[in-house]
Amino acid sequence: MQEQPQAPLQAHSAPAATRRYRLAGTERLLVRHGAIPGFMGAMTMPYDAGKHEDLQKVAAGDEIETDVVVNATGTYLENIKVTGHTK
């Protein structure tokens, strides 16, 4: 009688533990824009939002109009208005 090969032992790994990490940061929008006359050419770049409330109305892919504020501490967006929603 021939011996049946035994199945190799399988290591049972414990499920990966869920991990959570605290994050603090600045809310930003990645904006692909045309040229801003007197300031910069067309490009895609991240901008800080001046107010958290402005971000509540914007979804990824939306078209926006906004004021770009430039001062000694940096550049950020104010008065963000959605002019077209994603499809």
N, C-alpha and C positions, 0 to 999 in steps of 0.2 A: 504494500500500500504506500502510495506517495504522500509525503507530508505537504499540507497546504501552507503556502507562504502566509506569514502573518502580516497584517497591515501595520505599517510603521506607526509608532506612537506619535500622536499629534499633540503639540503643546497647546494648551488652552490659555490664551493670554487674557488677562483681565481687561474689560472694556476700558477705554481711555477715560480718565476722569475729566469732568467738565471743569474748565478753568475760566475764571473771570478776572479781568484786570481793570482797575480804575484809570480813566483817561481824562485829562483836562486839556483843552485846546481852544483854538480859535475857529469859528465857523467861517468857512470859505466856499466860494463858488468858483468852479472852473469855467471860464468864459472864453468862447471863441468869438472874437469881435473883429470888425473892420477897423480901418485906420481911425485914430482919434486925432483930428487936425490940431496941430500945435503941441501934441504930446507924444504920440507913438504910432508906429505902423500897425497894420493888421497882424494879429497873433492869437494864440490860445495861451491863457495864463490864469493862475489862481488869484482871486481877489478876496480880501476880508470883507465881511458885511458890517456896515456901521451899526445896525440894529438887528437883534435876533428876530424880531417880528417881520422884518423884510424877507427873511428866508422861509417863513411859514407858508408863503403863497407861491413859492417857486418849486417846480418839480424838474427832475432831470430831463433835459431836452427842450424845455420851454424857451421861447424867445423873450428877451427882456429889453427894457430901456432903463437906464439908470444914470445917476450922476457919479462920476469918478472924482473923489476928493483926494487931493494930494497936499500933504503938509510935512512939517519937519519930522514927524514920527512915522510916516508911511503913507500908503495909498489904500483907500477902502471905497466901498460902494454905498451910496445913499439913495433913498427914494426909488427903490427897485419896483418897477411896474412890469407885469407880465403882459406881453403884447400878442403872444400866440402860444397855445398849449401843444404838448406833444400829441402825436396821433396814436 
